[in-house]
Amino acid sequence: MNYPIYLDYNATTPCAQEVVEAMIPYFNEHFGNAASKSHPFGWMAENAVEMARENVASLIGANPKEIIFTSGATEAINIAIKGTLERYGKEKQHYISCQTEHKAVLDTLKKIEEKGAEITLLPVDSNGQIDLVELESSIRPETKMICLMWANNETGVIHPVEKIAQIAAKHDIIFFTDAVQVVGKIPIDVNGIHLMALSAHKFYGPKGVGVLYIRHNHELPKPISQIDGGGHEKGFRSGTLNVPGVVGLGKAAEIAKSSLNEESKRLKSLRDKLEKGILKIEGTILNAGQSQRLNHVSNISFQGIEGEDLLRELNREVAVSSGSACTSISPKPSHVLAAMGIEADLGRASIRFSLGRMTTEEEIDKVIRIVRNVIEKLRD
């Protein structure tokens, strides 16, 4: 197949070749169950899992015992939020989050709201930023969790996580963050964070494996497992581990740590060049352009263009997502852009460009020409 240029790295990344090579022996040669403690097949698998645990912990500044392997970030999010609800039992409970969170968080919060929890979704300004004063003033005596993503998947806007952690600590509240888009992309440290979700396939690891970081040695309660059976992963996530996937996640973490700063600078240079080229086109708007953003993400709106036509024409030569990163060729208004005050038609005519390890300067030059040609065609 003649694939288009890929600029949808926020959706998923290809498995690094080193990751694939690290995983292969654990499909056949070292196929043991990591929970089998009585023979070498199990020991080999367990050792590989623990090495991966150490690599992930090293990447995010955690202790290996705080790393709980899951099937991905969505499961980690469900354990964190639903597990906390169950841990507090019949107490009156209040959770604070934001209108621009990922649907995995928003839908999970909606589910616990149906079970009696009260939810506050903070608004954002035109640059996708929350007001920290409003955050703190929203805290009640019954508030159990502040749940805010580290960086937005659509705009790349980075929340002030360190300051949010300080607010949570001041009021003795659990701070949970969806860190899916930052792990392996920028330097991070879990200091002050109680719960954090990440996913391997966002930084060149395999799909179907992720992590819930659970802070140890802290008096705030930990979530209750959402899967019964066997008590694997220190009782937080029962089920036979996907050993090849875990090994791949560990290798991806190891690679990310060694190349993170250099790659981040390279992608910023390419991202800036892409924005400069596209924003020369009349009627283009950089969304959240005044905020601190991830170095590899641009969200750009195109005035006077039908969103469905724009996405269809661009994807002939460049693989991108609409502002909503929806699964359909017919884009829906993005809840993120809507929360930022962007009207529906312009929101539908927005494109998220997300760059990655395989992106080259030659591709960026070509994408600028393609976008210009598509816009001229659609405006004729």
KEKE-3310 file (N, C-alpha, C; in steps of 0.2 Angstrom, whole numbers, plus 5000, padded with zeros to 4 digits):
npx = (5004:5002:5006:5001:5010:5014:5007:5001:5005:5000:4989:4994:5009:5022:5029:5045:5059:5069:5061:5052:5061:5065:5054:5050:5057:5049:5037:5039:5052:5055:5042:5035:5024:5023:5018:5021:5030:5038:5047:5060:5054:5044:5052:5061:5052:5046:5058:5060:5049:5050:5062:5057:5048:5057:5063:5052:5049:5061:5060:5050:5053:5049:5047:5050:5041:5030:5024:5011:5006:4995:4981:4982:4980:4967:4961:4969:4965:4951:4953:4959:4950:4937:4941:4945:4933:4926:4934:4932:4919:4903:4904:4901:4905:4916:4923:4935:4938:4941:4934:4941:4946:4952:4941:4941:4943:4932:4921:4922:4921:4908:4902:4904:4897:4884:4883:4882:4893:4898:4903:4914:4918:4930:4931:4940:4951:4953:4965:4965:4968:4967:4960:4970:4966:4952:4952:4956:4947:4936:4937:4930:4924:4921:4929:4937:4946:4957:4957:4966:4973:4990:4995:4986:4978:4973:4977:4989:4992:5000:4996:4999:5006:5015:5011:4997:4999:5004:4993:4984:4991:4991:4978:4976:4972:4969:4978:4976:4983:4981:4994:4996:5000:5012:5022:5038:5039:5042:5053:5048:5042:5036:5034:5024:5012:4999:4992:4994:4992:4998:5002:5009:5009:5010:5022:5031:5030:5022:5004:4990:4996:4999:5001:4997:5003:5005:5006:5016:5019:5011:4998:4986:4972:4973:4967:4954:4955:4948:4946:4943:4952:4965:4974:4985:4999:5001:4989:4981:4978:4971:4975:4983:4999:5003:5017:5026:5021:5023:5037:5040:5035:5044:5056:5053:5052:5065:5072:5066:5070:5084:5085:5077:5078:5085:5077:5065:5069:5072:5060:5053:5058:5055:5041:5039:5043:5033:5021:5024:5024:5011:5003:5005:4996:4981:4968:4970:4971:4980:4977:4977:4989:4995:4999:5009:5015:5016:5030:5028:5016:5003:4988:4977:4966:4955:4948:4932:4931:4924:4923:4923:4926:4939:4946:4945:4952:4965:4969:4972:4985:4992:4992:4982:4973:4956:4951:4945:4950:4942:4935:4928:4927:4920:4921:4917:4911:4924:4925:4935:4940:4928:4926:4936:4930:4929:4919:4907:4908:4921:4928:4926:4933:4946:4963:4973:4990:5002:5019:5033:5045:5049:5047:5053:5062:5061:5048:5040:5041:5035:5022:5018:5016:5006:4995:4993:4990:4978:4969:4968:4962:4950:4944:4941)
npy = (4994:5011:5022:5037:5052:5051:5060:5058:5055:5057:5049:5036:5027:5019:5003:5003:4996:4990:4988:4978:4968:4965:4960:4948:4935:4932:4928:4915:4907:4911:4909:4908:4910:4924:4923:4910:4903:4892:4886:4888:4893:4902:4910:4916:4924:4932:4939:4947:4955:4962:4969:4977:4985:4992:5000:5008:5014:5022:5031:5039:5044:5036:5023:5006:4997:5005:5004:4998:4986:4987:4984:4995:5013:5017:5007:5009:5022:5019:5011:5020:5030:5024:5015:5023:5029:5017:5014:5024:5022:5023:5037:5054:5061:5070:5075:5084:5089:5093:5102:5099:5086:5070:5058:5046:5049:5058:5050:5040:5047:5052:5040:5037:5047:5043:5034:5042:5051:5068:5079:5091:5100:5110:5125:5131:5143:5153:5148:5136:5134:5131:5140:5142:5147:5146:5132:5129:5135:5128:5116:5106:5101:5087:5083:5072:5069:5077:5078:5079:5081:5079:5084:5090:5080:5084:5098:5099:5107:5110:5107:5115:5105:5104:5114:5111:5099:5104:5111:5100:5093:5103:5103:5090:5080:5067:5067:5064:5060:5060:5055:5051:5058:5064:5056:5049:5059:5072:5077:5071:5070:5061:5066:5072:5068:5056:5046:5040:5038:5029:5025:5012:5012:5025:5030:5023:5009:4993:4991:4989:4988:4996:5007:5010:5021:5021:5029:5025:5023:5034:5043:5044:5035:5021:5015:5003:4987:4984:4972:4955:4941:4932:4941:4948:4959:4966:4965:4975:4973:4960:4946:4937:4942:4952:4947:4948:4961:4969:4968:4975:4988:4991:4992:5002:5012:5013:5017:5029:5037:5038:5046:5057:5072:5077:5073:5079:5093:5092:5089:5100:5110:5106:5106:5120:5125:5119:5125:5139:5138:5134:5144:5155:5154:5162:5165:5155:5148:5146:5136:5137:5144:5153:5146:5135:5122:5104:5099:5094:5095:5102:5112:5117:5128:5131:5144:5146:5133:5118:5105:5091:5090:5095:5086:5074:5077:5081:5069:5060:5062:5065:5058:5063:5069:5075:5090:5083:5071:5060:5044:5044:5048:5059:5073:5077:5091:5096:5093:5098:5110:5117:5119:5129:5139:5140:5141:5129:5126:5131:5123:5110:5112:5110:5104:5092:5091:5080:5076:5065:5052:5047:5058:5069:5083:5085:5079:5088:5100:5095:5093:5106:5111:5103:5105:5119:5118:5110:5118:5129:5123:5119:5131:5137)
npz = (5000:4996:5007:5015:5020:5037:5050:5063:5076:5089:5090:5088:5089:5078:5082:5089:5081:5089:5100:5095:5093:5105:5111:5104:5108:5119:5115:5111:5114:5127:5135:5146:5160:5170:5183:5187:5199:5201:5192:5179:5167:5171:5180:5171:5164:5174:5178:5167:5167:5179:5176:5166:5173:5181:5171:5167:5178:5180:5170:5173:5186:5197:5210:5207:5213:5212:5200:5191:5180:5166:5154:5146:5145:5146:5154:5166:5169:5173:5184:5193:5195:5197:5206:5217:5220:5225:5236:5245:5248:5255:5258:5256:5240:5230:5214:5205:5189:5171:5157:5145:5146:5141:5133:5139:5152:5155:5152:5161:5173:5172:5173:5187:5192:5190:5200:5211:5214:5215:5202:5196:5182:5177:5168:5153:5146:5131:5127:5131:5145:5162:5176:5190:5203:5202:5202:5215:5223:5220:5228:5240:5257:5255:5244:5234:5224:5213:5196:5182:5166:5160:5148:5134:5122:5110:5107:5113:5124:5139:5156:5172:5181:5192:5200:5202:5209:5221:5226:5228:5238:5248:5252:5255:5246:5233:5219:5202:5187:5169:5159:5147:5134:5137:5143:5139:5129:5135:5148:5164:5181:5194:5207:5220:5214:5215:5208:5191:5174:5159:5142:5132:5118:5114:5114:5105:5109:5111:5107:5118:5131:5146:5160:5177:5188:5205:5220:5233:5251:5257:5265:5260:5253:5242:5226:5224:5216:5200:5194:5198:5204:5207:5211:5205:5201:5214:5219:5213:5200:5193:5183:5170:5166:5151:5145:5133:5129:5140:5141:5129:5132:5142:5136:5126:5135:5140:5129:5126:5137:5134:5123:5124:5127:5116:5105:5107:5105:5092:5086:5090:5082:5069:5070:5072:5060:5052:5057:5054:5040:5037:5043:5035:5026:5021:5032:5042:5059:5073:5086:5103:5104:5112:5123:5134:5126:5120:5111:5099:5093:5084:5082:5070:5063:5049:5041:5032:5026:5023:5035:5033:5020:5020:5029:5022:5009:5013:5019:5009:5006:5017:5033:5045:5060:5063:5073:5083:5083:5079:5074:5062:5045:5043:5052:5069:5080:5090:5107:5115:5108:5107:5121:5122:5116:5103:5088:5081:5067:5063:5072:5067:5055:5059:5061:5068:5069:5072:5076:5074:5078:5066:5057:5045:5039:5025:5023:5031:5023:5011:5016:5020:5007:5002:5010:5007:4994:4995:5002:4993:4983:4989:4992:4980)
capx = (5000:5006:5004:5002:5014:5011:5008:4996:5008:4996:4984:4998:5016:5024:5033:5052:5062:5072:5056:5050:5066:5065:5048:5050:5059:5044:5032:5041:5057:5054:5035:5032:5019:5027:5016:5023:5035:5041:5051:5063:5050:5041:5057:5063:5046:5046:5063:5059:5044:5053:5067:5053:5045:5062:5064:5047:5050:5066:5058:5045:5055:5046:5050:5048:5035:5024:5022:5006:5005:4988:4980:4982:4979:4960:4960:4972:4960:4946:4955:4961:4944:4932:4944:4945:4926:4924:4938:4929:4913:4897:4905:4899:4912:4916:4929:4936:4942:4941:4930:4945:4949:4951:4934:4942:4942:4926:4916:4923:4918:4901:4899:4904:4892:4878:4883:4882:4898:4897:4908:4915:4922:4932:4931:4946:4951:4953:4971:4965:4971:4962:4962:4971:4962:4946:4953:4957:4940:4931:4938:4925:4927:4921:4932:4942:4951:4958:4959:4968:4978:4996:4995:4980:4979:4971:4980:4996:4992:5002:4994:5005:5006:5018:5006:4991:5001:5004:4986:4981:4994:4989:4971:4976:4967:4972:4979:4977:4984:4982:5000:4997:5004:5019:5027:5042:5040:5046:5055:5043:5043:5029:5034:5017:5007:4997:4990:4995:4991:5002:5001:5015:5009:5010:5029:5034:5029:5016:4997:4988:4999:5000:5003:4995:5007:5001:5011:5017:5021:5007:4992:4979:4970:4974:4961:4952:4955:4942:4946:4944:4954:4972:4978:4991:5001:5001:4982:4978:4975:4972:4975:4990:5002:5005:5024:5029:5019:5027:5044:5041:5034:5050:5061:5052:5054:5073:5074:5064:5074:5091:5084:5071:5079:5087:5072:5061:5072:5072:5053:5050:5061:5050:5034:5038:5043:5026:5017:5026:5022:5004:5000:5005:4990:4976:4962:4972:4972:4984:4973:4981:4996:4999:5000:5014:5012:5020:5034:5027:5009:5000:4981:4976:4959:4955:4942:4929:4932:4920:4928:4923:4930:4946:4949:4945:4957:4971:4971:4974:4992:4994:4988:4981:4966:4952:4952:4942:4953:4937:4936:4925:4930:4916:4923:4912:4914:4928:4923:4941:4940:4922:4927:4940:4926:4929:4913:4907:4910:4928:4931:4926:4938:4953:4967:4979:4996:5007:5025:5036:5052:5051:5046:5059:5061:5058:5041:5037:5041:5030:5015:5016:5014:5000:4990:4992:4986:4971:4965:4967:4957:4943:4941:4940)
capy = (5000:5018:5026:5045:5055:5050:5065:5057:5052:5057:5044:5030:5027:5013:5000:5004:4990:4988:4985:4972:4963:4963:4956:4942:4929:4931:4924:4908:4904:4912:4910:4907:4914:4928:4921:4904:4904:4886:4883:4893:4897:4907:4914:4921:4929:4937:4943:4952:4960:4966:4974:4982:4989:4996:5005:5013:5019:5026:5036:5044:5046:5032:5017:5001:4994:5009:5003:4992:4985:4986:4983:5002:5019:5017:5003:5013:5027:5016:5008:5025:5034:5020:5011:5028:5029:5011:5014:5029:5018:5027:5044:5059:5061:5076:5075:5090:5088:5099:5101:5097:5080:5064:5055:5040:5051:5061:5045:5037:5052:5051:5033:5037:5052:5040:5031:5046:5056:5074:5081:5098:5101:5116:5128:5133:5150:5152:5145:5129:5134:5131:5145:5138:5150:5143:5125:5129:5137:5122:5111:5106:5096:5080:5082:5066:5069:5082:5073:5083:5078:5082:5088:5088:5076:5088:5104:5099:5111:5107:5110:5116:5099:5105:5119:5107:5094:5108:5112:5094:5092:5108:5101:5083:5077:5063:5070:5059:5064:5056:5057:5047:5061:5067:5051:5048:5065:5077:5075:5072:5067:5060:5069:5075:5064:5050:5041:5042:5033:5030:5019:5011:5014:5032:5031:5018:5003:4990:4992:4984:4988:5002:5007:5014:5023:5021:5032:5021:5027:5040:5041:5044:5029:5018:5013:4996:4984:4983:4965:4950:4935:4930:4946:4950:4966:4968:4966:4981:4972:4953:4943:4935:4948:4951:4947:4952:4968:4972:4969:4980:4994:4993:4994:5008:5017:5014:5021:5036:5040:5040:5051:5062:5079:5078:5072:5085:5099:5091:5090:5107:5114:5104:5108:5127:5126:5117:5131:5145:5138:5134:5150:5160:5153:5166:5162:5150:5150:5141:5135:5137:5146:5156:5141:5131:5116:5099:5102:5090:5095:5109:5111:5123:5129:5134:5147:5145:5127:5112:5101:5085:5090:5096:5080:5069:5079:5080:5062:5057:5062:5066:5055:5067:5069:5082:5092:5079:5064:5055:5038:5044:5053:5065:5076:5080:5097:5094:5095:5102:5116:5120:5122:5135:5145:5140:5139:5123:5126:5131:5117:5105:5113:5110:5098:5091:5088:5077:5074:5059:5050:5046:5064:5072:5090:5084:5078:5094:5104:5093:5094:5113:5112:5099:5109:5125:5116:5108:5124:5133:5119:5119:5138:5139)
capz = (5000:4996:5013:5015:5026:5044:5055:5068:5081:5095:5090:5090:5086:5076:5087:5087:5079:5095:5104:5092:5094:5113:5113:5100:5112:5125:5112:5109:5118:5134:5134:5153:5164:5175:5190:5188:5203:5203:5187:5175:5162:5175:5183:5166:5162:5180:5178:5161:5169:5184:5172:5162:5179:5183:5166:5167:5184:5179:5165:5176:5192:5202:5212:5203:5216:5211:5193:5190:5173:5164:5147:5143:5149:5148:5160:5171:5171:5176:5191:5197:5196:5200:5212:5222:5222:5229:5242:5250:5250:5255:5260:5251:5236:5225:5210:5201:5183:5167:5151:5140:5147:5136:5134:5143:5159:5155:5152:5168:5178:5171:5176:5194:5194:5190:5206:5217:5215:5212:5197:5194:5176:5176:5161:5151:5143:5124:5125:5134:5151:5168:5181:5197:5208:5202:5204:5222:5226:5219:5233:5245:5262:5252:5237:5235:5219:5207:5190:5177:5162:5160:5142:5130:5116:5104:5107:5116:5130:5145:5162:5177:5185:5198:5205:5204:5214:5227:5228:5230:5244:5253:5254:5256:5241:5228:5212:5197:5180:5163:5157:5141:5129:5139:5144:5133:5125:5139:5155:5169:5187:5198:5213:5221:5210:5218:5203:5184:5168:5153:5138:5128:5111:5112:5113:5101:5112:5108:5109:5123:5137:5149:5167:5182:5194:5212:5224:5239:5257:5258:5269:5256:5251:5236:5223:5224:5210:5196:5191:5203:5202:5207:5215:5202:5202:5221:5221:5210:5193:5192:5176:5168:5162:5144:5146:5128:5129:5146:5139:5124:5136:5146:5131:5124:5141:5140:5123:5127:5142:5132:5117:5125:5126:5109:5100:5109:5102:5084:5084:5090:5076:5063:5072:5071:5053:5049:5059:5050:5033:5036:5045:5030:5022:5023:5036:5047:5066:5078:5092:5110:5102:5118:5129:5134:5122:5118:5105:5092:5091:5081:5080:5066:5060:5042:5040:5026:5023:5026:5039:5030:5014:5022:5031:5016:5004:5016:5021:5003:5005:5024:5038:5051:5063:5064:5080:5088:5082:5079:5070:5056:5040:5044:5059:5073:5083:5096:5114:5117:5105:5110:5128:5121:5114:5096:5086:5079:5060:5063:5076:5062:5050:5062:5060:5073:5066:5078:5073:5078:5077:5059:5053:5042:5036:5019:5024:5033:5017:5007:5019:5019:5000:5001:5014:5003:4988:4997:5004:4987:4979:4992:4992:4973)
cpx = (5004:5003:5005:5008:5011:5012:5002:4999:5005:4991:4988:5004:5018:5029:5041:5055:5065:5067:5053:5055:5066:5059:5048:5051:5053:5038:5033:5046:5056:5046:5031:5028:5023:5024:5018:5030:5040:5046:5054:5059:5047:5046:5059:5058:5046:5052:5063:5054:5046:5058:5063:5050:5051:5063:5059:5047:5055:5064:5054:5047:5051:5050:5047:5041:5029:5021:5017:5004:4997:4987:4981:4980:4971:4958:4963:4968:4954:4947:4956:4954:4938:4934:4944:4937:4924:4928:4935:4922:4907:4898:4903:4906:4911:4923:4929:4941:4941:4937:4934:4948:4948:4944:4935:4941:4935:4920:4916:4920:4910:4898:4899:4899:4885:4878:4883:4887:4896:4904:4908:4920:4924:4932:4938:4946:4952:4960:4971:4967:4966:4965:4963:4968:4955:4946:4952:4950:4935:4931:4933:4928:4926:4924:4938:4948:4951:4961:4960:4974:4984:4997:4989:4982:4977:4975:4988:4997:4995:5000:5000:5004:5009:5014:5000:4993:5001:4998:4983:4984:4992:4982:4970:4971:4971:4972:4981:4978:4985:4988:5002:5002:5010:5024:5031:5043:5043:5048:5049:5045:5037:5029:5027:5011:5005:4995:4991:4995:4995:5001:5007:5015:5009:5018:5033:5035:5023:5009:4995:4991:5000:5002:4999:5000:5003:5007:5011:5019:5018:5001:4986:4978:4971:4968:4960:4952:4948:4941:4948:4947:4962:4976:4984:4993:4999:4993:4978:4975:4976:4972:4983:4993:5004:5013:5027:5028:5023:5034:5045:5040:5041:5056:5060:5053:5062:5075:5072:5068:5081:5091:5080:5073:5081:5082:5066:5063:5071:5064:5050:5052:5056:5043:5033:5039:5036:5021:5018:5024:5015:5001:5001:4999:4984:4970:4964:4973:4975:4980:4978:4988:4999:5000:5006:5012:5018:5024:5032:5020:5007:4992:4979:4969:4959:4948:4939:4930:4927:4924:4928:4927:4938:4950:4950:4951:4964:4974:4973:4982:4996:4990:4988:4974:4963:4954:4950:4945:4948:4938:4933:4928:4926:4917:4917:4915:4918:4926:4929:4940:4933:4923:4931:4936:4926:4922:4913:4910:4918:4931:4931:4931:4945:4956:4972:4984:5001:5013:5028:5043:5054:5050:5052:5057:5058:5050:5037:5036:5035:5023:5013:5013:5007:4994:4988:4988:4979:4967:4963:4961:4950:4940:4940:4932)
cpy = (5006:5022:5033:5046:5054:5056:5065:5053:5052:5052:5037:5031:5020:5010:5001:4997:4986:4985:4979:4966:4960:4959:4949:4936:4927:4928:4917:4905:4905:4914:4909:4912:4917:4926:4914:4904:4898:4883:4889:4896:4903:4912:4919:4926:4934:4942:4949:4957:4965:4971:4979:4987:4994:5002:5010:5017:5024:5032:5041:5046:5043:5027:5011:4998:4999:5008:4997:4992:4984:4985:4990:5007:5019:5013:5006:5018:5025:5014:5014:5029:5029:5016:5016:5028:5023:5012:5019:5027:5023:5034:5048:5061:5066:5075:5081:5088:5094:5097:5098:5090:5075:5061:5049:5042:5054:5055:5041:5041:5052:5045:5034:5042:5048:5036:5035:5051:5062:5076:5088:5098:5108:5119:5129:5140:5148:5149:5138:5128:5134:5137:5141:5141:5147:5136:5125:5130:5132:5117:5112:5101:5089:5079:5077:5066:5075:5077:5078:5081:5082:5087:5085:5085:5079:5094:5104:5103:5108:5111:5110:5111:5100:5109:5115:5102:5098:5109:5106:5092:5097:5106:5093:5079:5073:5067:5065:5062:5058:5059:5054:5051:5064:5062:5049:5054:5071:5074:5076:5068:5066:5063:5073:5072:5058:5044:5044:5037:5035:5024:5018:5013:5021:5034:5025:5011:4999:4992:4987:4983:4995:5002:5012:5015:5024:5023:5027:5026:5034:5038:5041:5037:5027:5015:5005:4993:4983:4976:4960:4944:4934:4935:4948:4957:4969:4969:4971:4979:4964:4952:4942:4941:4946:4952:4951:4959:4972:4973:4974:4987:4996:4995:5000:5014:5018:5018:5028:5040:5043:5045:5057:5069:5081:5078:5077:5091:5098:5092:5097:5111:5112:5106:5116:5129:5124:5123:5137:5144:5138:5140:5156:5160:5158:5162:5156:5152:5145:5141:5134:5139:5150:5152:5138:5124:5111:5101:5099:5091:5102:5107:5118:5123:5133:5137:5146:5139:5122:5107:5094:5085:5091:5090:5075:5071:5078:5073:5058:5057:5063:5063:5060:5066:5076:5084:5087:5072:5059:5050:5039:5049:5060:5068:5079:5086:5094:5097:5100:5109:5120:5123:5128:5140:5145:5137:5133:5122:5126:5126:5111:5105:5114:5104:5098:5088:5086:5074:5068:5058:5049:5052:5067:5079:5090:5083:5084:5099:5102:5094:5101:5114:5109:5103:5115:5123:5114:5114:5128:5130:5120:5126:5141:5139)
cpz = (5000:5001:5012:5020:5032:5049:5061:5074:5088:5096:5091:5086:5083:5082:5084:5085:5085:5100:5102:5094:5101:5114:5110:5105:5117:5122:5111:5114:5125:5136:5141:5156:5170:5182:5191:5192:5204:5198:5183:5170:5165:5178:5177:5164:5168:5180:5173:5163:5174:5181:5169:5167:5181:5177:5166:5173:5183:5175:5168:5183:5198:5205:5208:5206:5215:5204:5193:5183:5171:5156:5143:5147:5151:5154:5166:5174:5175:5183:5195:5199:5200:5206:5218:5225:5227:5236:5247:5251:5250:5258:5254:5247:5231:5221:5206:5195:5178:5160:5145:5141:5141:5138:5138:5151:5160:5156:5159:5173:5178:5174:5184:5197:5194:5197:5212:5218:5212:5208:5196:5188:5175:5169:5159:5147:5135:5122:5129:5141:5157:5172:5188:5203:5208:5204:5212:5226:5225:5224:5238:5251:5259:5246:5239:5230:5214:5201:5184:5173:5162:5154:5138:5124:5110:5102:5109:5122:5136:5152:5167:5182:5192:5203:5207:5209:5221:5230:5231:5237:5250:5256:5256:5252:5236:5222:5207:5190:5174:5159:5150:5135:5131:5140:5138:5128:5128:5145:5160:5175:5191:5205:5214:5218:5214:5213:5196:5179:5163:5149:5133:5121:5109:5112:5111:5104:5109:5111:5114:5129:5140:5157:5171:5188:5200:5217:5231:5245:5258:5261:5265:5253:5244:5233:5224:5217:5207:5193:5197:5200:5202:5211:5212:5203:5209:5223:5217:5203:5192:5185:5174:5164:5155:5144:5140:5127:5134:5144:5134:5127:5139:5141:5128:5129:5141:5135:5123:5131:5139:5126:5118:5124:5119:5104:5101:5105:5094:5082:5085:5084:5070:5064:5070:5064:5050:5051:5055:5043:5032:5038:5040:5025:5025:5027:5040:5054:5070:5084:5098:5109:5107:5124:5128:5131:5121:5111:5098:5090:5089:5080:5077:5063:5054:5041:5033:5022:5027:5029:5035:5024:5015:5024:5026:5011:5007:5017:5015:5003:5012:5029:5044:5054:5063:5072:5085:5088:5082:5074:5063:5051:5040:5051:5062:5077:5089:5102:5117:5115:5107:5116:5127:5118:5106:5093:5082:5072:5060:5067:5071:5057:5054:5061:5065:5069:5072:5075:5077:5076:5070:5054:5051:5040:5029:5019:5026:5027:5012:5010:5019:5012:4999:5004:5010:4997:4989:4998:4998:4983:4982:4992:4985:4972)
residu = (MET:ASN:TYR:PRO:ILE:TYR:LEU:ASP:TYR:ASN:ALA:THR:THR:PRO:CYS:ALA:GLN:GLU:VAL:VAL:GLU:ALA:MET:ILE:PRO:TYR:PHE:ASN:GLU:HIS:PHE:GLY:ASN:ALA:ALA:SER:LYS:SER:HIS:PRO:PHE:GLY:TRP:MET:ALA:GLU:ASN:ALA:VAL:GLU:MET:ALA:ARG:GLU:ASN:VAL:ALA:SER:LEU:ILE:GLY:ALA:ASN:PRO:LYS:GLU:ILE:ILE:PHE:THR:SER:GLY:ALA:THR:GLU:ALA:ILE:ASN:ILE:ALA:ILE:LYS:GLY:THR:LEU:GLU:ARG:TYR:GLY:LYS:GLU:LYS:GLN:HIS:TYR:ILE:SER:CYS:GLN:THR:GLU:HIS:LYS:ALA:VAL:LEU:ASP:THR:LEU:LYS:LYS:ILE:GLU:GLU:LYS:GLY:ALA:GLU:ILE:THR:LEU:LEU:PRO:VAL:ASP:SER:ASN:GLY:GLN:ILE:ASP:LEU:VAL:GLU:LEU:GLU:SER:SER:ILE:ARG:PRO:GLU:THR:LYS:MET:ILE:CYS:LEU:MET:TRP:ALA:ASN:ASN:GLU:THR:GLY:VAL:ILE:HIS:PRO:VAL:GLU:LYS:ILE:ALA:GLN:ILE:ALA:ALA:LYS:HIS:ASP:ILE:ILE:PHE:PHE:THR:ASP:ALA:VAL:GLN:VAL:VAL:GLY:LYS:ILE:PRO:ILE:ASP:VAL:ASN:GLY:ILE:HIS:LEU:MET:ALA:LEU:SER:ALA:HIS:LYS:PHE:TYR:GLY:PRO:LYS:GLY:VAL:GLY:VAL:LEU:TYR:ILE:ARG:HIS:ASN:HIS:GLU:LEU:PRO:LYS:PRO:ILE:SER:GLN:ILE:ASP:GLY:GLY:GLY:HIS:GLU:LYS:GLY:PHE:ARG:SER:GLY:THR:LEU:ASN:VAL:PRO:GLY:VAL:VAL:GLY:LEU:GLY:LYS:ALA:ALA:GLU:ILE:ALA:LYS:SER:SER:LEU:ASN:GLU:GLU:SER:LYS:ARG:LEU:LYS:SER:LEU:ARG:ASP:LYS:LEU:GLU:LYS:GLY:ILE:LEU:LYS:ILE:GLU:GLY:THR:ILE:LEU:ASN:ALA:GLY:GLN:SER:GLN:ARG:LEU:ASN:HIS:VAL:SER:ASN:ILE:SER:PHE:GLN:GLY:ILE:GLU:GLY:GLU:ASP:LEU:LEU:ARG:GLU:LEU:ASN:ARG:GLU:VAL:ALA:VAL:SER:SER:GLY:SER:ALA:CYS:THR:SER:ILE:SER:PRO:LYS:PRO:SER:HIS:VAL:LEU:ALA:ALA:MET:GLY:ILE:GLU:ALA:ASP:LEU:GLY:ARG:ALA:SER:ILE:ARG:PHE:SER:LEU:GLY:ARG:MET:THR:THR:GLU:GLU:GLU:ILE:ASP:LYS:VAL:ILE:ARG:ILE:VAL:ARG:ASN:VAL:ILE:GLU:LYS:LEU:ARG:ASP)
# end
